[in-house]
Amino acid sequence: MKKFVGFMNVLIITALVAACASAGAPAVATEAALEVSGLAEMSLSVEDLKALPMTEAEYTNKDGETTIYSGVSFIDLVTEAGVSEYATVTLVAADDYSVEIDKATLDACVSCIISIEDDGTLRSVMPGMEGKLQVKDLVRIELK
């Protein structure tokens, strides 16, 4: 009986250690990181986005701190979606925050990108534009 109890204790401890180890492991993101809707419908994973031409953008925040971001230009993403004519783009965050940008403003910004953060989240980086257009945790782009 003592051997059985000892065996069960070892089994339980092993299961707990294994569960804790896998809980701390980062998840592999295979699901869609970005949805495109409206004039085009597509879902893109982080890997799909990284397969597009990558570029860098430098953004200076309201405190004067400058950061260099890497990601996909909006122009390349819209081209990938097969859309040539649209009036506006709405950027939507995971918390449902949204902001709309007109085509002329976006077309004039060749350095505007969708940045891929180290943790796999996305954000819009719009150099020279107001802070409300810098959408963190970007999950959807609506082309209208």
MORAWO-V587271 format. One record per residue. N is the residue number from 1. RES is the residue in one small letter. PSI is psi in degrees with one decimal (NA if undefined). OMEGA is omega in whole degrees, -180 to 180 (none if undefined). D_LAST is the distance of its C-alpha to the last C-alpha in Angstrom with 1 decimal. Layout:
# MORAWO-V587271
n/res/psi/omega/d_last
N/RES/PSI/OMEGA/D_LAST
N/RES/PSI/OMEGA/D_LAST
This chain:
# MORAWO-V587271
n/res/psi/omega/d_last
1/m/-39.2/180/71.6
2/k/-37.6/179/71.1
3/k/-39.6/-180/69.7
4/f/-44.9/179/67.1
5/v/-42.4/178/66.0
6/g/-42.7/178/65.8
7/f/-43.5/179/63.8
8/m/-40.5/178/61.4
9/n/-44.6/179/61.0
10/v/-42.1/179/60.2
11/l/-44.6/180/57.6
12/i/-44.3/180/55.9
13/i/-42.3/178/55.9
14/t/-42.8/179/54.5
15/a/-40.9/179/51.7
16/l/-43.5/179/50.8
17/v/-43.7/179/50.8
18/a/-40.8/180/48.6
19/a/-41.1/179/46.1
20/c/-39.4/-179/46.0
21/a/-42.6/-179/45.6
22/s/-26.6/179/42.6
23/a/-31.0/-179/41.0
24/g/-10.5/-179/40.9
25/a/140.0/179/39.5
26/p/142.6/179/35.9
27/a/145.1/177/33.6
28/v/119.3/-176/32.1
29/a/108.2/176/28.4
30/t/-7.1/-179/27.4
31/e/169.6/-179/24.5
32/a/129.4/176/20.9
33/a/-26.8/-177/20.3
34/l/129.8/175/16.6
35/e/135.5/173/14.0
36/v/130.8/-178/10.8
37/s/173.6/180/8.6
38/g/-113.4/-179/5.7
39/l/-14.3/176/5.9
40/a/149.4/179/9.1
41/e/117.8/175/11.6
42/m/156.0/177/14.3
43/s/134.7/-179/16.8
44/l/132.2/173/18.6
45/s/171.7/176/22.0
46/v/-39.6/179/23.5
47/e/-40.1/177/25.6
48/d/-43.8/180/22.6
49/l/-42.0/180/21.2
50/k/-21.2/178/24.7
51/a/-17.1/177/25.0
52/l/162.4/178/22.4
53/p/129.6/-179/23.8
54/m/147.3/178/24.7
55/t/169.2/179/25.0
56/e/151.2/176/26.2
57/a/140.5/179/25.1
58/e/126.7/-178/27.5
59/y/132.0/177/26.5
60/t/121.8/-177/28.9
61/n/-178.3/-176/28.6
62/k/-20.3/178/30.0
63/d/3.0/179/33.4
64/g/8.4/179/33.6
65/e/128.3/-179/33.4
66/t/133.1/179/31.8
67/t/143.1/175/30.4
68/i/125.0/-180/29.4
69/y/153.1/177/26.6
70/s/138.6/180/25.9
71/g/-157.5/-176/22.7
72/v/133.7/179/20.0
73/s/148.7/177/18.2
74/f/-36.9/180/14.4
75/i/-45.5/179/14.9
76/d/-37.7/-180/16.9
77/l/-43.7/179/14.5
78/v/-39.0/176/11.6
79/t/-43.8/178/14.4
80/e/-34.2/180/15.8
81/a/-10.7/178/12.7
82/g/22.8/-178/13.2
83/v/127.1/178/10.0
84/s/-29.5/-180/11.2
85/e/125.0/176/8.9
86/y/159.9/-180/5.5
87/a/-42.4/-178/5.7
88/t/161.0/173/5.3
89/v/128.2/176/6.3
90/t/126.0/178/8.0
91/l/129.1/-176/11.4
92/v/128.5/178/13.5
93/a/167.0/180/17.2
94/a/-29.7/180/19.7
95/d/13.3/180/21.0
96/d/6.4/171/17.7
97/y/137.5/178/17.5
98/s/153.5/178/14.0
99/v/144.4/-177/13.0
100/e/141.4/179/10.0
101/i/135.4/179/10.4
102/d/158.4/-175/9.5
103/k/-43.3/-178/9.6
104/a/-41.7/179/13.2
105/t/-45.2/-179/14.4
106/l/-41.1/178/13.2
107/d/-32.0/-180/14.5
108/a/-13.1/-176/17.7
109/c/85.2/-179/18.3
110/v/-17.0/180/19.8
111/s/5.1/178/21.4
112/c/128.5/-176/18.4
113/i/166.5/167/18.7
114/i/107.8/-176/18.2
115/s/141.0/176/21.8
116/i/111.3/-178/23.8
117/e/163.7/180/26.4
118/d/-31.9/-179/30.0
119/d/5.1/178/29.5
120/g/-5.1/177/26.4
121/t/163.4/-178/23.9
122/l/156.2/174/20.9
123/r/150.7/174/19.9
124/s/137.6/177/17.9
125/v/113.7/-174/20.3
126/m/81.0/-177/19.4
127/p/135.8/178/22.7
128/g/-0.3/-179/23.6
129/m/164.3/-177/20.9
130/e/155.2/-175/21.6
131/g/-31.2/-178/22.4
132/k/-16.9/179/19.7
133/l/-8.8/179/17.2
134/q/81.7/-172/19.6
135/v/115.5/177/18.3
136/k/151.1/-180/21.2
137/d/48.6/179/21.0
138/l/129.2/-179/17.4
139/v/-18.1/-177/16.6
140/r/143.3/174/12.8
141/i/125.5/180/9.7
142/e/119.7/177/6.3
143/l/123.1/-178/3.8
144/k/NA/none/0.0
